[in-house]
């Protein structure tokens, strides 16, 4: 795939992985030390972001952090914000 085909899908992790692969290929062909250095910084930031997103996905069983929050609220017997009609204070 290419960045132009995957980015519009809005899938951040997949887009970052494609960016990582694209940067690696460009770095292999780069002949300018200054350009290589700039790409290396972006590459390192991209790897860190990928690791962070993969950590969130694995910690939540493949869902997002919001999915995990919804699971915790449901387990505690609390409604999620989308389904709540009013806060506890407004009913007193």
Buried (B, 14 or more C-beta within 10 A) or exposed (E): EEEEEBBEEEEEBBBBBBBBEBBEEEBEEBEEEEEBEEBEEEBEEBBEBBEEBEEBBEEBEEBEEEBBBBBEBEEEEEEEEEEEEEEEEEEE
